[in-house]
Amino acid sequence: MLTDAQKRARFAELHQGPGCFVMPNPWDIGSTKYLASLGFKALATTSAGMAFAAGRPDNGVTRAYALGHIGELAAATDLPLNADYEAGFAAAPDDVYESARLCIATGAAGFSIEDYTGDRQAPFFSPAEAVERLRAARAAINATGERVLLTARSEVIWAGHSGGFQEALRRLGAYAQAGADVLFAPGLRKAEEVAEVVRLAGALPVNVVVGAPGFTVRQLEDLGVRRISVGAGLARAAWGGFMRAARDIAEHGRFDSFADAAPAGELNGLFAPDPR
């Protein structure tokens, strides 16, 4: 197995070179190992996929649970792992610092901090608060001396901020100045919006999440995107197949959906211990 430092160096290199890479999101050790077998260069956790597997809604697990999950997946692969760390499981900058320190200790090669509070009455940290929180996360990384990448994630488009795309741009610009290594605004749907974020980012790499049919890898690469994630897309696809098969049994007494099931031999071969 590679060391954390080696994985982090690889992750940083992926963000420096030309072109675009896809960083899919597993939700358990099995999906982590399967994605690694396909030749992807990096992986990322999914807060929603993790929560669904635990029988919880997105943003419904504790920090301790998330840290255990991130560490488990990081230890299961030689690929760099980026952590969807939600809002850092903290509000005040000092608490974000401590939370970031704990995330770094899991072996993650990077992590994201978002500006969504989870509070329906006040769903977003103010830009000033969000900047201070990112500075705290940056300080925690710097204090370790580790090459861990900080992704600044603005949820204002996805979570329905009245300012929409323009508010996302304003925030991403401030987050870049606060020490972010990567910029990310989930919810971009138009090529022009993606291009505008890439222009704003300048030398900083941009992450775009694709959780539904729309953009292709080639289109996003041509727009200058460096990194693509899929969020809970793969987990939802897996849940979709499982739910259709289970409903077919419960409602119709039929097992036809098993025709599309992965062969047990293939799965056993995938998960067999490495003879080395």
C-alpha positions in Angstrom: 0.0 0.0 0.0 1.1 3.5 -0.7 1.6 5.9 2.2 -0.7 8.8 2.8 2.0 11.2 1.7 2.4 9.3 -1.6 -1.3 9.4 -2.2 -1.5 13.0 -1.5 1.4 13.8 -3.8 -0.4 11.9 -6.6 -3.6 13.8 -5.9 -1.9 17.1 -6.1 -0.2 16.1 -9.4 -3.6 15.3 -10.9 -4.7 18.8 -10.3 -1.6 20.4 -11.9 -1.5 18.7 -15.3 -3.5 19.4 -18.4 -6.8 17.7 -19.1 -9.6 16.4 -16.9 -10.0 13.4 -14.6 -13.1 11.7 -13.2 -13.2 11.2 -9.5 -16.2 8.8 -8.9 -17.8 8.5 -5.5 -18.0 5.1 -3.7 -20.1 4.6 -0.6 -18.5 1.5 1.0 -15.4 -0.7 0.8 -16.8 -2.9 -2.0 -17.7 0.0 -4.3 -14.3 1.6 -3.5 -12.4 -1.6 -4.6 -14.5 -2.0 -7.7 -14.0 1.6 -8.9 -10.3 1.3 -8.2 -10.2 -1.8 -10.5 -11.6 0.2 -13.4 -8.5 2.5 -13.6 -9.8 5.7 -12.1 -7.0 7.9 -10.8 -8.8 9.2 -7.6 -12.0 8.6 -5.6 -14.2 10.7 -3.4 -16.6 10.0 -0.6 -20.3 10.9 -1.0 -22.1 12.3 2.1 -25.4 11.2 0.7 -24.3 7.7 -0.4 -22.6 7.2 3.0 -25.8 8.3 4.8 -28.1 6.2 2.7 -26.0 3.1 3.5 -26.4 3.9 7.2 -30.1 4.3 6.8 -29.9 8.1 7.3 -30.7 11.1 5.1 -28.0 13.2 3.6 -26.3 15.3 6.3 -27.8 12.9 8.8 -24.6 11.3 10.3 -22.3 12.5 13.0 -18.8 13.7 12.6 -17.5 10.6 14.3 -19.3 8.4 11.9 -18.1 10.3 8.9 -14.5 10.2 10.1 -14.7 6.5 10.5 -16.2 6.1 7.1 -13.5 8.3 5.4 -10.7 6.5 7.2 -12.1 3.1 6.2 -12.3 4.0 2.5 -8.9 5.7 2.5 -7.3 2.5 3.9 -9.1 0.3 1.4 -7.3 1.7 -1.7 -4.0 3.0 -3.0 -6.0 5.7 -4.9 -6.1 9.2 -3.4 -9.4 9.8 -1.6 -11.1 13.2 -1.4 -13.6 13.6 1.5 -17.0 15.2 1.1 -16.8 16.7 4.6 -20.0 18.6 4.3 -19.8 21.9 6.4 -17.0 20.4 8.5 -19.4 19.3 11.2 -18.7 22.6 12.9 -19.8 26.3 12.7 -17.2 28.5 14.4 -13.8 28.8 12.7 -11.9 27.4 15.8 -14.2 24.3 15.6 -13.7 24.0 11.9 -9.9 24.0 12.5 -10.2 21.1 14.9 -12.6 19.2 12.6 -10.3 19.7 9.6 -7.4 18.4 11.7 -9.4 15.2 12.4 -10.2 14.8 8.7 -6.6 15.1 7.7 -5.7 12.3 10.2 -8.0 9.9 8.4 -5.6 9.7 5.5 -7.7 11.7 3.1 -5.8 13.4 0.3 -8.2 16.3 0.2 -11.5 17.4 1.7 -14.3 20.0 0.9 -15.9 22.5 3.2 -19.2 23.9 2.1 -21.2 27.0 3.0 -24.5 25.3 3.7 -25.5 25.3 7.4 -28.3 22.6 7.2 -30.5 25.0 9.1 -33.7 25.7 7.1 -34.2 29.0 8.8 -30.7 30.2 8.0 -29.4 27.8 5.3 -26.1 29.6 4.4 -23.1 30.9 6.2 -22.6 34.6 5.3 -19.7 35.1 2.8 -17.6 36.6 5.7 -18.4 33.6 7.9 -17.7 31.2 5.1 -14.3 32.8 4.4 -13.2 32.6 8.0 -14.2 29.0 8.1 -12.1 28.2 5.0 -9.2 30.1 6.4 -9.4 28.0 9.5 -9.4 24.8 7.4 -6.4 26.1 5.5 -4.6 26.9 8.7 -5.2 23.3 9.9 -3.7 21.9 6.7 -0.7 24.2 6.9 -0.1 23.2 10.5 0.3 19.6 9.6 2.8 20.2 6.8 0.8 17.7 4.7 -0.1 18.3 1.0 -3.8 18.0 1.5 -6.1 19.8 -1.0 -8.8 22.1 0.3 -11.9 22.3 -1.9 -14.2 25.4 -1.3 -17.7 24.3 -2.1 -20.6 26.8 -2.5 -24.1 25.2 -2.2 -26.0 28.4 -3.1 -27.2 27.1 -6.5 -28.2 23.6 -5.3 -29.7 24.8 -2.1 -31.7 27.6 -3.7 -30.1 30.9 -2.6 -32.0 33.8 -4.1 -28.7 35.2 -5.6 -28.3 32.0 -7.7 -25.4 31.7 -10.0 -24.1 35.3 -9.5 -24.0 34.7 -5.7 -22.0 31.5 -6.3 -19.5 33.4 -8.4 -19.1 36.1 -5.8 -18.6 33.5 -3.1 -16.1 31.4 -5.1 -14.0 34.5 -5.8 -13.8 35.2 -2.1 -13.1 31.5 -1.3 -10.2 31.5 -3.8 -8.6 34.4 -1.8 -9.2 32.5 1.4 -6.8 29.7 0.4 -8.8 27.2 -1.5 -7.0 24.8 -3.8 -10.1 23.8 -5.8 -13.4 25.6 -6.5 -16.7 23.8 -6.6 -20.3 25.0 -7.1 -22.7 22.1 -7.4 -25.7 22.7 -9.7 -24.1 24.1 -12.8 -26.3 23.1 -15.7 -25.2 25.3 -18.6 -21.9 25.3 -20.5 -21.7 29.1 -20.2 -21.9 28.8 -16.4 -19.1 26.2 -16.3 -17.0 28.4 -18.5 -17.6 31.4 -16.3 -16.5 29.5 -13.2 -13.4 28.3 -14.9 -12.6 31.9 -16.0 -13.1 33.1 -12.4 -10.9 30.3 -11.0 -7.9 31.3 -13.2 -5.1 28.9 -12.2 -7.2 27.1 -9.6 -8.8 23.8 -10.8 -12.5 23.5 -10.9 -14.6 20.5 -9.9 -18.0 19.9 -11.5 -20.4 17.3 -10.2 -22.5 15.3 -12.8 -25.3 13.4 -11.1 -27.7 13.1 -14.1 -27.5 12.8 -17.8 -26.2 15.9 -19.4 -22.5 16.9 -19.8 -19.9 14.4 -21.0 -16.3 14.2 -19.9 -15.2 15.5 -23.2 -17.5 18.5 -23.0 -16.3 19.5 -19.5 -12.7 19.0 -20.5 -13.1 21.3 -23.4 -14.6 23.9 -21.1 -11.5 23.8 -18.9 -12.8 21.7 -16.0 -10.0 19.8 -14.3 -12.0 17.4 -12.0 -15.4 15.7 -12.3 -17.2 13.9 -9.5 -20.6 12.2 -9.5 -21.8 12.8 -6.0 -24.4 10.2 -5.0 -25.1 9.3 -8.6 -23.5 5.8 -8.4 -25.1 5.1 -5.0 -28.5 6.2 -6.3 -28.1 4.0 -9.4 -27.3 1.1 -7.2 -30.3 1.8 -5.0 -32.4 2.1 -8.1 -31.5 -1.4 -9.2 -32.0 -2.8 -5.7 -35.4 -1.1 -5.2 -36.7 -2.2 -8.6 -35.7 -5.8 -7.9 -37.2 -5.8 -4.4 -40.4 -4.2 -5.5 -40.7 -6.7 -8.3 -40.6 -9.5 -5.7 -42.9 -7.7 -3.2 -45.5 -6.5 -5.7 -45.4 -9.1 -8.5 -43.8 -12.2 -7.0 -41.3 -12.2 -9.8 -37.5 -12.4 -9.8 -36.8 -11.2 -13.4 -34.6 -8.4 -12.2 -32.0 -10.9 -11.1 -31.1 -11.4 -14.8 -29.1 -8.2 -14.5 -27.3 -9.2 -11.3 -23.5 -9.2 -11.2 -22.2 -12.8 -11.3 -21.1 -14.1 -7.8 -17.9 -15.5 -9.4 -16.9 -12.0 -10.7 -17.6 -10.4 -7.3 -15.6 -13.1 -5.4 -12.8 -12.7 -7.8 -12.8 -8.9 -7.3 -12.7 -9.1 -3.5 -10.4 -12.1 -3.2 -7.2 -11.3 -1.2 -4.2 -10.3 -3.2 -1.9 -13.3 -3.3 1.1 -11.1 -3.0 
